[in-house]
């Protein structure tokens, strides 16, 4: 399965989202692709207020948003960090 998604950056003057880079993720299942998108791109940039990622297919984006509600594990969210 192949999922294409785009990184958007926020313009500092207009605050509009501007397409910045396009990515392609390949996996055996849709869930595997979602995991790669989340752990490889979204989680590392979650504290950067000007970066957004959207899947190019609206239906896949909807399924990804639903997956984020229950598919993210504790380990996936925190990565290799130590949690006190």
Protein Blocks (a to p, Z undefined) as FASTA:
>chain_A
ZZddddddddfklopacdfbdcddddfbfklmmmmmmmmmmmmmmmpmkbccddfblklm
mmmmmmmmmmpcfklmnomaccZZ
